[in-house]
Amino acid sequence: MDTRLLAEVQRDAMVTSQELGDRIGLSASQAARRRQRLEAEGVIAGYQARLDPGRLGFGVQAFVQVQMAAHDPDAAHAFARLVATLPEVVGGWTIAGQSDYLLRVWCEDLGHLNRLVHGALLPHPSVARVQSQIVMDQLKPDTGLPV
C-alpha cells in the first residue's frame, strides 16, 4: 500500500489527503497518517516544485565531466565548496571512470556555459580537465523513483 501512496505523491506532491485516499483506497485520515509516517521516517524527504527552465530564461542544459588534478581529500573538499557556490549546478555526482565528477548545469545560453567552464571550473586549482555535453533534446522528463 505504501508504494502506491509513494507513487501518487511523486506524481502530484500537492495531492490532498482526500484525493490520495480515493486514489489508493484509504480514508483521507488513513492516507494522511501514512504520509506523515513516511515523512517522519525520511522516506519522503521533502517536496519540490518543478519549474520550466525555458520560461525562466534557461536555454542550455549540459552535463559537465570534471577530472581532478589531484585525488586527495583537500582537493575534493575544495571542489565541493566551489560547486556549492555555483547556482547553475543543479546536480552533482562523484563517478567512476575517466572523470571524477559529473555536474548537471542549466545556463541561459552557450556564452553563459562558456563563462561557467572557463571562469569558474577550469581556473580552480584542483581541476585538471572539463568536458561538456550539451543536451540537444530531452527524450524522457525527470521522473520519480520506480516504486
C-alpha positions as CSV (number, residue, x, y, z in Angstrom):
1,M,0.0,0.0,0.0
2,D,2.8,2.4,0.8
3,T,4.3,2.0,-2.7
4,R,1.0,3.2,-4.2
5,L,0.9,6.1,-1.9
6,L,4.6,7.0,-2.7
7,A,3.9,6.7,-6.4
8,E,0.9,9.1,-6.1
9,V,2.8,11.6,-4.0
10,Q,5.7,11.5,-6.5
11,R,3.3,12.2,-9.4
12,D,1.5,15.0,-7.5
13,A,3.1,16.3,-4.3
14,M,0.2,18.7,-3.7
15,V,-2.5,15.9,-3.7
16,T,-4.9,16.4,-0.8
17,S,-5.4,13.6,1.7
18,Q,-8.9,13.1,0.4
19,E,-7.7,12.7,-3.2
20,L,-4.8,10.5,-2.1
21,G,-7.1,8.2,-0.1
22,D,-9.5,8.0,-3.0
23,R,-6.7,7.0,-5.4
24,I,-5.3,4.3,-3.2
25,G,-8.4,3.0,-1.5
26,L,-8.0,4.5,2.0
27,S,-9.8,7.1,4.0
28,A,-8.4,10.6,4.0
29,S,-7.3,10.3,7.6
30,Q,-5.5,6.9,6.9
31,A,-3.8,8.4,3.9
32,A,-2.7,11.5,5.9
33,R,-1.3,9.3,8.7
34,R,0.6,7.1,6.3
35,R,2.1,10.1,4.5
36,Q,3.1,11.7,7.8
37,R,4.7,8.4,8.9
38,L,6.7,8.2,5.7
39,E,7.7,11.8,6.1
40,A,8.8,11.2,9.7
41,E,10.8,8.1,8.6
42,G,12.6,10.1,5.9
43,V,11.2,8.0,3.1
44,I,9.5,11.2,1.8
45,A,12.5,13.6,2.1
46,G,10.7,16.7,1.0
47,Y,8.6,18.4,-1.6
48,Q,9.8,20.4,-4.6
49,A,8.1,22.3,-7.4
50,R,9.2,21.6,-11.0
51,L,9.9,24.8,-12.8
52,D,10.0,25.3,-16.5
53,P,13.7,26.2,-17.4
54,G,12.7,27.8,-20.7
55,R,10.2,30.1,-19.2
56,L,12.8,31.3,-16.7
57,G,15.4,32.0,-19.4
58,F,17.5,28.9,-19.2
59,G,18.1,27.7,-22.7
60,V,21.0,25.3,-22.3
61,Q,21.3,22.2,-20.2
62,A,24.6,20.4,-20.1
63,F,26.3,17.6,-18.3
64,V,29.9,18.6,-17.4
65,Q,32.5,16.0,-16.6
66,V,35.3,17.1,-14.4
67,Q,38.7,15.4,-14.0
68,M,40.7,16.3,-10.9
69,A,44.3,17.3,-10.9
70,A,44.9,15.7,-7.5
71,H,42.9,13.0,-5.7
72,D,43.3,14.0,-2.1
73,P,40.7,14.9,0.5
74,D,41.6,18.6,0.5
75,A,41.2,18.9,-3.3
76,A,37.9,17.1,-3.1
77,H,36.6,19.4,-0.3
78,A,37.8,22.5,-2.2
79,F,36.0,21.4,-5.3
80,A,32.8,20.6,-3.4
81,R,32.9,24.0,-1.8
82,L,33.2,25.6,-5.3
83,V,30.3,23.6,-6.7
84,A,28.1,24.6,-3.7
85,T,28.6,28.2,-4.7
86,L,27.5,27.8,-8.3
87,P,23.8,28.2,-8.8
88,E,24.0,26.9,-12.3
89,V,24.9,23.4,-11.0
90,V,21.6,21.7,-10.2
91,G,23.1,18.3,-9.6
92,G,26.4,16.7,-9.0
93,W,27.8,13.2,-8.6
94,T,31.1,11.5,-7.9
95,I,31.5,9.0,-10.7
96,A,33.8,6.0,-11.6
97,G,35.7,6.1,-14.9
98,Q,37.9,8.7,-16.6
99,S,36.3,11.7,-15.0
100,D,35.8,12.2,-11.3
101,Y,32.6,14.3,-11.2
102,L,29.5,14.7,-13.3
103,L,27.7,18.0,-13.0
104,R,24.3,18.8,-14.4
105,V,24.0,22.5,-15.2
106,W,21.4,24.9,-16.5
107,C,22.6,28.1,-18.3
108,E,20.9,31.0,-20.1
109,D,22.9,30.3,-23.3
110,L,26.2,28.9,-24.6
111,G,28.0,32.1,-23.6
112,H,26.9,31.5,-20.0
113,L,28.1,27.9,-20.1
114,N,31.4,29.1,-21.5
115,R,31.8,31.6,-18.7
116,L,30.9,28.9,-16.2
117,V,33.5,26.4,-17.6
118,H,36.3,28.9,-18.3
119,G,35.6,31.4,-15.5
120,A,34.8,29.1,-12.5
121,L,35.6,25.4,-13.2
122,L,38.9,25.4,-15.2
123,P,40.6,28.1,-13.1
124,H,40.1,26.1,-9.9
125,P,43.4,24.6,-8.8
126,S,42.1,21.1,-8.2
127,V,40.6,20.8,-11.7
128,A,42.7,19.3,-14.5
129,R,40.1,18.9,-17.3
130,V,36.5,19.7,-18.1
131,Q,34.4,18.2,-20.8
132,S,30.8,19.4,-21.5
133,Q,28.0,17.5,-23.2
134,I,25.2,19.9,-24.3
135,V,21.7,18.5,-24.2
136,M,20.0,18.8,-27.6
137,D,16.7,17.3,-26.6
138,Q,15.3,15.6,-23.5
139,L,13.8,12.2,-24.5
140,K,12.3,11.5,-21.1
141,P,11.5,14.1,-18.5
142,D,12.8,13.6,-15.0
143,T,10.5,11.2,-13.2
144,G,10.2,9.8,-9.7
145,L,11.7,6.6,-8.4
146,P,10.3,3.3,-9.8
147,V,8.2,2.4,-6.7
